[in-house]
Structures are given as C-alpha cells and as structure tokens.
Amino acid sequence: MGSLTGALRNAVVLTSTKRVLVFGATGTAGQGVVRALFHAGHVVTCAVRREQPDLFDGSVCQVSIDLSSLPDHFKDQQFDVVVSCLASRTGTPRDAWAIDHQAHLEILKLAQLMGATQFILLSAICVQKPRLQFQYAKLAFEAALIASGMTYSIIRPTAFFKSLSGQIDRVRQGKAFLVFGDGTLTACKPISDDDLGRFIAGCIGDPARHNQILPIGGPGPAITPLDQGNALARLLGKPPKFRHVPLALLDGISCVLRAGGLVSARLRDKADLERIGRYYAAESMLVLDPQTGRYDADATPSFGSDTLFDYYAQVIAGDRHVQRGDHSVF
C-alpha cells in the first residue's frame, strides 16, 4: 500500500472521451467530480432532483429526475460510465437503506440497461468497521456492484474538509476547540472535493483502478483533532484553547435518547444521529489493518495537493465558504 501512496499522489491519467452520467452531482463532492470530468474532456450529464442552472455555469447537461422512475428518463439514451456520489442525507436507517442501498440498486439496473460498462461509486472509508445502518447499507450495495459483472471502482475517501470545519467560528469568537478525550483518539488524512474529483475522474481510464476498492486520502501526514485546533488558533492569531469532552458523556446521552426512542419517533431519529456522532468521535478515518485491528496512516494512500490547513486559511480570509452536511458533529 505504501508504494501505491506515492504512485497516486499526483497521478494524471489520460483517457478518451466518454459519455458520463453522474448522480449526486449537487453535493460538494459531486461538484468536484463534475468539474474534474468536464476538464478531462468527457461529455457529462448530471441526474439531479432539481436543476440548478448556475451550479456548473451551463458547462454540463442537467436532467431533473425522480429516482423512483429512472428508466423513463433515460430509456433511449446510452452512457459509457455511471458515477454515483449519491448518499443519504442523514444516515438514519430508513434514509440509508432507501438511498445508499435501494436507490443505488435502481441506478445499477439503469446503468446496465443503458449499456454502460463502468460504474464508479463514492462510498466511505468508515465501512471498514461497520457499526451503523448506513455503513451496512453501503456495504450491501458495494457487494451488489462487485457481483454485477460491470467494471467498477469503489472509492472510500478518508474525510472531507467541510466535515472538519465546523469549529472555525468557535475559535474565531475566542471559545475553546472541542475535542473528545485527549484530542488524539482519532486521525484522518482529509481530501479536498477537487482532489477527490480528479481521483475519481482518473478511474475512468486507469486499468489499475478498475475492479478495485480504493481508500484515498489527501496529501501530508494524518491529522488529529488536536492538530486541527492548534492550526485554527495559529491562523486566527489566538492562543490555543481546548475543551475535552469525555466519550462517556456521549454514551450517557445515547442511553437517554434510546430510552426516549421507545415512545417517540423524533427521539429515535436523534438517537440514530447521536450514534453516528459517537462513532466518528472514536474511530479514525484511515485504512484499518485487519490483522491488528488498528488504523494505519502509512497504509492510507495520499492524492492531490490541497491541504486542510490551507483551506482553513481560505475560509478565514473569506475566500471560501463551508457547506456543512446534515450529520456534522459540531
């Protein structure tokens, strides 16, 4: 895996023009993928819930679709490659099995009907150690894709910049940066949307990435929450301050929400979201060594040139805006 890290870091793969259909194009990762596909010279069509003409400056075709009736929209069209960056918005069980699994089965069926020969799936590195329903849903579809006979690439990114940017305003206001435990319980090698997009686009023409499960991180060493807090304080010209949150506190909250969930659907959903937060508070987003059960930063491939701390600097300067997801921890 270590040699693969070096080979992938700034790999550029030349490929012929393909007709590519993209799902999940309006999310931040999906936007990065669409930009990379367009700049690589592919003919890109985005299947979206609602057309957003300004999103890609008219550079790609957008088709407004209902996932429940996909064949009606594309019955007379052909594509070479299908790319899915689609993911459940909350990660709660009902949402996960509807989107991460069932909707993807429909997309896979459509890909085969349209004559596509390649399917690229944006998954998640956390499925290595499944504990949550959205992880099991993703794994179930990964298995279906592998068994389909199509050429596949399953991409498992380590962490997104936006997921690690929720405390910029806290630190800007002089508040303490929140960490779980001592701040070194977890680590990741975050990758930018554009670097991830370039990696995914490169899968089209690179046989070494075909029929592979591909964990991928950004450049540089693994970063802990303590590293993030120190970097933010430095960039904002403030002394580093931390508030250490014990994992036991999350466990207590979980017990209360689970009990409430027996009588309240709203509390049941909150309990599901708390379980997701608890998982990310304790598990690193790095390659998991199945022999030792430990996360291995050195075995986690790196790609690209964008760094989290450069992104922090751009956000602080007002040059970038953080688009946060539905299951941000902070």
CORCOR-V456106 format. One record per backbone hydrogen bond with DSSP energy under -0.5 kcal/mol. CO is the residue of the C=O (numbers start at 1). NH is the residue of the N-H. E is the energy in kcal/mol with one decimal. If there is no record, write none. Layout:
CO;NH;E + CO;NH;E
This chain:
1;5;-1.7 + 2;6;-1.3 + 3;7;-1.9 + 4;8;-2.2 + 5;9;-1.1 + 8;11;-1.1 + 9;304;-4.2 + 12;14;-0.6 + 18;20;-0.7 + 18;43;-2.4 + 19;80;-2.0 + 19;81;-2.1 + 20;22;-0.5 + 20;45;-2.6 + 21;83;-2.8 + 22;47;-2.8 + 23;85;-2.9 + 24;27;-0.8 + 27;31;-2.8 + 28;32;-1.7 + 29;33;-2.0 + 30;34;-2.6 + 31;35;-2.4 + 32;36;-2.0 + 33;37;-2.7 + 34;38;-2.6 + 35;39;-2.5 + 36;40;-1.4 + 37;42;-2.1 + 38;41;-1.6 + 42;44;-0.7 + 43;20;-3.0 + 44;61;-1.8 + 45;22;-2.9 + 45;47;-0.5 + 46;48;-0.7 + 46;63;-3.1 + 47;24;-0.7 + 48;65;-2.8 + 52;55;-1.9 + 52;56;-0.5 + 53;58;-0.8 + 56;59;-2.4 + 61;46;-3.3 + 63;48;-2.5 + 65;67;-0.5 + 66;69;-2.4 + 67;70;-0.8 + 69;72;-0.7 + 69;73;-0.7 + 70;73;-1.5 + 70;74;-1.2 + 71;75;-1.0 + 74;77;-1.8 + 80;117;-2.0 + 80;118;-1.2 + 81;21;-2.5 + 82;120;-2.7 + 83;23;-2.7 + 83;85;-0.5 + 84;122;-2.8 + 91;134;-0.6 + 92;96;-3.2 + 93;97;-2.5 + 94;98;-1.6 + 95;99;-2.3 + 96;100;-1.3 + 96;101;-1.0 + 97;102;-2.6 + 98;103;-1.7 + 99;104;-0.9 + 101;105;-2.1 + 102;106;-1.9 + 103;107;-2.1 + 104;108;-2.7 + 105;109;-2.2 + 106;110;-2.3 + 107;111;-2.7 + 108;112;-2.0 + 109;113;-2.0 + 110;114;-2.3 + 111;116;-2.2 + 112;115;-0.9 + 114;79;-0.8 + 117;151;-2.0 + 118;82;-2.3 + 119;121;-0.5 + 119;153;-1.7 + 120;84;-2.7 + 121;123;-0.9 + 121;155;-3.3 + 124;127;-1.3 + 125;128;-1.7 + 126;129;-1.3 + 127;130;-0.7 + 132;135;-0.5 + 132;136;-1.9 + 133;137;-2.5 + 134;138;-2.2 + 135;139;-2.4 + 136;140;-2.2 + 137;141;-1.8 + 138;142;-2.7 + 139;143;-2.3 + 140;144;-1.7 + 141;145;-2.9 + 142;146;-2.5 + 143;147;-1.9 + 144;148;-0.6 + 145;148;-1.1 + 146;149;-0.6 + 151;119;-2.7 + 152;211;-3.2 + 152;212;-0.9 + 153;121;-2.7 + 153;155;-0.6 + 154;214;-3.7 + 155;123;-3.3 + 155;157;-0.5 + 156;216;-1.9 + 157;125;-1.5 + 159;191;-2.7 + 160;164;-0.6 + 161;164;-1.4 + 162;165;-1.3 + 165;168;-1.1 + 167;171;-2.2 + 168;172;-2.4 + 169;173;-2.0 + 170;175;-2.6 + 171;174;-1.7 + 177;243;-2.4 + 179;245;-3.5 + 180;183;-1.8 + 180;185;-0.6 + 183;226;-2.1 + 186;225;-0.5 + 187;285;-1.9 + 188;223;-3.3 + 189;218;-2.2 + 191;161;-0.7 + 192;196;-2.5 + 193;197;-2.4 + 194;198;-2.3 + 195;199;-2.2 + 196;200;-2.6 + 197;201;-2.7 + 198;202;-2.0 + 199;203;-0.7 + 200;203;-1.2 + 201;204;-1.3 + 202;206;-0.5 + 205;207;-0.7 + 206;209;-2.1 + 207;210;-1.4 + 209;212;-0.7 + 212;154;-2.6 + 212;214;-0.6 + 213;215;-0.6 + 214;156;-2.6 + 216;158;-1.7 + 217;303;-1.5 + 223;188;-1.5 + 224;228;-2.0 + 225;229;-2.5 + 226;230;-2.2 + 227;231;-2.3 + 228;232;-2.5 + 229;233;-2.2 + 230;234;-2.2 + 231;235;-2.6 + 232;236;-2.0 + 233;237;-0.5 + 233;238;-2.9 + 234;237;-0.9 + 241;177;-3.0 + 243;179;-2.4 + 243;245;-0.6 + 244;246;-0.6 + 245;181;-2.1 + 246;249;-1.4 + 246;250;-0.8 + 247;251;-2.0 + 248;252;-2.1 + 249;253;-2.2 + 250;254;-2.5 + 251;255;-2.0 + 252;256;-1.9 + 253;257;-2.5 + 254;258;-2.7 + 255;259;-2.0 + 256;260;-2.3 + 257;261;-2.3 + 258;262;-0.5 + 259;262;-1.1 + 260;263;-1.6 + 260;264;-1.3 + 264;268;-1.9 + 265;269;-2.2 + 266;270;-2.0 + 267;271;-2.4 + 268;272;-1.9 + 269;273;-2.2 + 270;274;-2.4 + 271;275;-2.0 + 272;276;-1.6 + 273;277;-2.3 + 274;278;-2.8 + 275;279;-2.0 + 276;280;-2.1 + 277;281;-1.6 + 278;282;-0.8 + 279;282;-1.1 + 279;283;-1.7 + 284;286;-0.9 + 285;189;-0.7 + 287;289;-0.5 + 287;296;-3.1 + 288;290;-0.8 + 289;293;-2.9 + 289;294;-0.5 + 294;289;-3.2 + 295;297;-0.5 + 296;287;-0.6 + 297;300;-1.3 + 299;301;-0.7 + 301;217;-2.2 + 306;219;-0.6 + 307;311;-1.9 + 308;312;-2.6 + 309;313;-2.0 + 310;314;-1.9 + 311;315;-2.5 + 312;316;-2.8 + 313;317;-1.9 + 314;319;-2.5 + 314;320;-1.1 + 315;318;-1.1 + 321;323;-0.6 + 322;324;-0.8 + 325;328;-0.8
